Every structure is written in structure tokens, then in C-alpha cells.
């Protein structure tokens, strides 16, 4: 989670970077990967001096285990987002 500053979300490398978003205070980055353990679909870099809070996968998994219905809902949402991300990536290429 971004506590302070700005984080740029992008795809690509070198001169071929395409900015997708700029995340600011209170916004999450990498949240889908924490839930499903799959690789991230984009990269991130600080564009201002920034402070981020790191949430570890084990803590999130414990919370999901305490409320399996909520875990199923979150996992479903992440799966749908990844499916849509793949479809959009194919259209962009």
C-alpha cells in the first residue's frame, strides 16, 4: 500500500514502457499477486520519494482462512481481473 508519494504502474521495458496508472496515498499495488501467488501483470516504480507498507502473503492467507466465504469472493474477483487483463493484453498486441 502506498503510504506516501507516487508509484507509476507500467508494462514494457526500456524505452517501450507504457504507463497504466499512477498510484498515490492509500492505494494498493500488487494486490492480486498477494492473493493468488501468480506473477504480477505490470511493474511499478516510485516517481516521487515514497513510503510503502508491505503486506505479506502469509498474513493475508490467515485472514482468508478465518473467513472462507470472503476468501472465495476475493479469489473469484482476482481470477476475473486476471482473465480480463489477459484479454486486454492480447488486444493491445
Number of C-alpha atoms within 10 A of each C-alpha: 17 19 14 17 15 20 24 17 21 18 13 11 9 6 6 9 12 13 14 13 11 15 20 17 15 12 15 16 21 17 15 20 14 18 19 15 10 10 10 14 15 14 17 18 12 16 13 11 9 15 15 18 11 11 13 10 14 11 10 13 15 11 12 18 12 10 11 11 11 13 18 13 12 16 16 13 13 17 15 12 13 16 12 12 12 13 11 11 11 9 7 7 5
